[in-house]
């Protein structure tokens, strides 16, 4: 049969060959099928050049074309917005409103919002309830009744004029509180001298009692700075004879407070469980802070060994009072190393068998048992703590720690580089 022409496939009768529009077809014995060999040219994106200015292009024909940028085209189109006349678009796209220019300009002047702006459209508009700023009347300050800082009230408004020194006990205590708030290990000796000079502890008995109460209170509320306040007390006790006796009397008074009764009075009339728990936690925290303060005073020889042993025995006497047992663990953690050292020299020593027996008691919770077990483990390790406690430091101590960390980092980097060179 003869060859046939077709657009898709070529067929022929007999043994003829066929041709198609895109390729060649070979006829078989009973007719052949054409093969599709059309190839499309691929365009590489990096080879595409955007011609948006006159003179751009690689050929003369491209450079001679008058071109404008897409931004300029949009700008010019917005200046002369006219309805389309040469074709008939969809009615929804045929915008012939008279205020179309104002609408377009308003849309173009809006500040673009970041994120999904479709969510903002669903929010109801906010209604401003405050009056305009122009209609607001300035606040009238009542100099007679307004609150004034007691610390700043003693300073004059003039730089070269100062008010007389504080006279009342409250004023002197406030000045002492300001100095204590500035104390650090670096400025401790200097500010202690200023503290004694400002408060006049040597002559005024009433002020001395108030200052002692202030020191004990701050040591309870700020146990992190307990060692620093204990050091101030040790310095003042060496200079003022009656200070040590009055300090120990105040510490004994705070030690003998019935913590359960104090919690009951503090939470009397309260119904909110969270509020009750908050005030209870504050009282426990103050009591534990007082135990740590006593231990720091013992480490500085302000409290004698006999007094410390008495406090420890009193705290561990009632095995059902878990708050006292927790205070015992805190106090022994602070003073245990020095107590063992005194036991080797003196005949007075603490009976640790009571702690061992309490560890197996069924009358206390597991939390207190674990505290006592940690205390026994600490004693077995020679009072070396597993974790270093963060305490107040001097600037020299901070610089020393930074230098040690830098040296350790250098050693690690040098060892890792040596390992890399040896492996290569």
SVG drawing of the C-alpha trace seen along z (x, -y; Angstrom):
<svg xmlns="http://www.w3.org/2000/svg" viewBox="-21 -76 71 83">
<polyline fill="none" stroke="black" stroke-width="0.4" points="0.0,0.0 1.0,-3.6 2.3,-5.9 -0.2,-8.2 0.0,-11.7 -1.6,-12.5 -1.3,-15.1 -0.8,-12.8 0.3,-9.4 1.2,-8.3 -0.2,-5.0 0.1,-3.2 -1.2,-0.1 1.0,2.8 4.6,1.8 4.4,-1.9 5.8,-4.6 3.9,-7.4 4.8,-11.0 3.2,-13.2 3.4,-16.9 6.0,-16.7 8.1,-13.7 8.4,-10.8 6.5,-7.6 7.7,-4.2 5.2,-1.9 5.3,1.7 4.1,4.6 0.6,3.9 0.9,0.2 3.3,-1.8 3.1,-4.3 4.7,-7.7 7.3,-8.7 6.8,-12.0 10.2,-13.8 9.2,-17.4 11.8,-19.1 11.1,-22.4 13.8,-24.8 14.4,-25.3 15.0,-28.8 17.4,-29.2 16.2,-31.7 19.7,-33.1 20.0,-34.0 16.8,-36.1 17.5,-39.8 15.0,-42.4 15.0,-45.3 13.2,-48.2 15.2,-51.2 16.0,-52.7 19.4,-51.7 19.5,-48.3 20.1,-45.2 22.8,-43.5 21.7,-44.3 21.0,-47.6 17.4,-46.6 17.0,-46.1 18.8,-49.3 16.7,-51.4 13.4,-50.5 11.9,-53.2 11.3,-51.6 10.0,-52.6 10.2,-50.7 7.2,-48.8 7.1,-51.2 7.0,-54.2 4.3,-52.6 2.1,-52.1 2.8,-55.7 1.8,-57.1 -1.2,-54.9 -2.5,-56.0 -2.2,-59.7 -4.5,-59.1 -6.9,-56.6 -9.6,-56.4 -12.2,-53.8 -11.3,-51.2 -12.8,-51.9 -11.1,-49.7 -12.2,-46.4 -15.0,-45.1 -13.7,-43.5 -15.7,-41.6 -18.2,-43.9 -16.5,-43.3 -13.2,-44.6 -14.7,-47.6 -14.2,-50.3 -16.0,-53.5 -16.6,-55.0 -16.1,-58.8 -14.1,-58.5 -11.7,-55.8 -8.7,-58.1 -9.2,-59.0 -9.7,-55.4 -6.5,-54.3 -4.5,-57.1 -5.9,-56.2 -4.9,-52.6 -1.4,-53.5 -0.9,-55.8 -1.7,-53.2 1.2,-51.8 1.8,-48.1 1.1,-45.9 3.3,-42.9 1.9,-39.5 -1.5,-38.2 -3.6,-41.4 -6.7,-39.3 -7.0,-38.6 -6.9,-42.3 -9.9,-43.0 -12.1,-40.8 -11.3,-42.7 -13.8,-45.4 -12.5,-48.9 -11.3,-50.2 -13.3,-52.9 -11.2,-55.5 -12.8,-56.5 -10.1,-59.0 -10.6,-62.6 -8.2,-64.4 -4.9,-65.4 -5.8,-69.1 -8.8,-68.8 -6.9,-67.0 -6.3,-69.1 -2.8,-69.0 -2.6,-67.2 -2.6,-69.4 0.1,-68.4 -0.7,-68.8 2.6,-69.4 1.1,-69.0 -0.5,-65.5 1.4,-63.8 3.8,-61.0 7.4,-62.0 10.5,-59.7 11.8,-59.9 15.3,-59.4 15.2,-62.2 13.2,-64.5 16.3,-65.4 18.1,-66.7 17.6,-70.3 16.5,-71.4 19.6,-73.6 22.9,-71.9 25.0,-74.0 22.6,-73.8 22.1,-70.8 19.5,-70.2 20.5,-69.5 21.5,-65.9 18.7,-63.4 17.4,-63.8 14.6,-61.2 15.2,-57.5 13.2,-56.8 15.3,-59.2 18.5,-57.7 17.3,-54.1 16.3,-55.2 19.8,-56.6 21.3,-53.4 19.1,-51.3 20.3,-53.3 23.9,-52.6 23.2,-48.9 21.6,-48.7 24.8,-49.9 27.2,-47.5 29.2,-45.0 32.3,-42.9 34.4,-45.5 33.0,-48.5 32.2,-46.7 34.9,-48.3 34.4,-51.8 30.6,-51.7 30.7,-50.1 32.6,-53.1 30.1,-55.4 27.3,-53.3 28.5,-53.7 29.2,-57.4 25.7,-58.1 23.8,-56.0 25.8,-57.0 25.6,-53.5 28.0,-54.2 25.9,-56.9 22.3,-56.4 20.8,-53.3 17.4,-53.7 19.0,-54.0 21.3,-51.0 18.3,-48.8 16.5,-49.9 19.7,-49.3 20.2,-45.8 16.6,-45.0 17.2,-46.3 20.3,-44.2 18.5,-41.0 15.5,-41.8 17.6,-42.3 19.6,-39.1 16.3,-37.2 14.8,-38.7 18.1,-38.5 19.8,-35.3 22.0,-35.6 23.8,-38.5 23.7,-36.9 27.5,-36.5 28.0,-40.2 25.6,-41.4 27.2,-39.0 30.6,-40.5 29.2,-44.0 27.9,-42.8 31.3,-41.3 33.1,-44.6 30.7,-46.7 30.8,-44.2 34.5,-44.8 34.1,-48.6 30.9,-48.9 30.9,-46.9 27.2,-46.5 26.4,-45.8 27.2,-42.1 25.0,-41.5 22.0,-43.3 22.5,-41.5 22.4,-38.1 19.3,-39.1 17.5,-40.1 18.7,-36.8 17.4,-34.8 14.1,-36.6 13.7,-35.7 14.9,-32.1 12.3,-31.5 9.3,-32.7 6.6,-30.1 6.5,-29.8 3.2,-28.0 1.5,-30.7 3.1,-33.3 1.7,-31.7 -1.7,-31.4 -1.8,-35.2 -0.5,-36.1 -3.1,-34.2 -6.0,-34.9 -9.2,-35.9 -7.8,-34.9 -9.8,-32.6 -7.8,-32.5 -5.5,-29.4 -2.8,-31.1 -2.7,-34.1 -2.4,-31.8 0.4,-29.8 2.2,-33.1 2.3,-34.5 3.2,-31.1 6.1,-30.8 7.4,-34.2 7.4,-33.3 9.3,-30.0 11.8,-31.8 12.5,-34.4 13.0,-31.7 15.4,-29.7 17.2,-32.9 17.6,-33.6 19.1,-30.2 21.7,-30.9 22.4,-34.3 23.1,-32.6 25.4,-30.2 27.4,-33.0 27.7,-34.8 29.1,-31.6 31.6,-31.3 32.8,-34.8 33.0,-34.0 30.1,-36.3 28.1,-33.4 29.8,-30.9 29.9,-27.1 27.7,-26.5 24.9,-28.7 25.2,-27.0 24.9,-23.5 21.9,-24.7 20.2,-26.0 20.9,-22.7 19.5,-20.6 16.3,-22.7 15.7,-22.5 16.0,-18.7 14.2,-18.0 10.7,-17.7 10.9,-15.2 7.3,-15.9 8.0,-19.6 9.3,-19.6 9.9,-23.4 12.4,-23.1 14.1,-20.1 14.5,-22.0 16.1,-24.9 18.3,-22.4 19.6,-21.1 20.3,-24.6 22.1,-25.6 24.2,-22.5 25.1,-22.9 26.5,-26.3 28.3,-25.5 29.0,-21.7 32.6,-22.0 33.6,-24.3 31.6,-22.3 33.5,-19.1 36.7,-21.1 35.7,-22.3 34.7,-18.8 38.2,-17.6 39.6,-20.3 36.8,-20.6 34.8,-17.9 31.5,-19.4 30.3,-17.7 27.0,-17.2 25.3,-13.8 24.9,-12.7 23.1,-9.5 19.9,-11.6 20.1,-12.5 20.6,-8.9 17.6,-7.8 15.4,-10.6 16.4,-9.5 14.5,-6.2 11.6,-7.8 8.0,-7.3 6.7,-10.5 8.4,-12.9 7.9,-13.3 10.3,-12.0 11.5,-15.5 12.9,-16.0 14.4,-12.5 16.2,-13.4 17.4,-16.7 18.9,-14.8 20.4,-12.2 22.1,-14.9 23.4,-16.4 24.9,-13.0 26.5,-12.6 27.9,-16.1 29.6,-15.3 31.0,-12.1 32.6,-14.0 34.3,-16.3 31.8,-19.1 32.6,-19.6 29.5,-20.5 28.6,-18.9 27.6,-22.2 29.2,-25.6 26.8,-28.0 26.5,-31.5 27.3,-34.1 28.1,-37.8 31.7,-38.4 34.2,-41.1 35.3,-42.5 38.7,-40.8 37.0,-37.4 34.9,-38.0 38.1,-38.9 39.8,-35.8 36.9,-33.5 36.9,-35.0 40.7,-34.4 40.3,-30.8 37.5,-30.2 39.6,-31.8 42.6,-29.5 40.4,-26.5 39.0,-27.4 42.5,-27.8 43.5,-24.4 40.5,-22.7 41.1,-24.4 44.8,-23.4 44.1,-19.8 41.5,-19.5 43.9,-21.0 46.6,-18.5 44.1,-15.6 43.3,-16.8 46.9,-17.1 47.8,-13.6 44.8,-12.0 46.0,-13.6"/>
</svg>
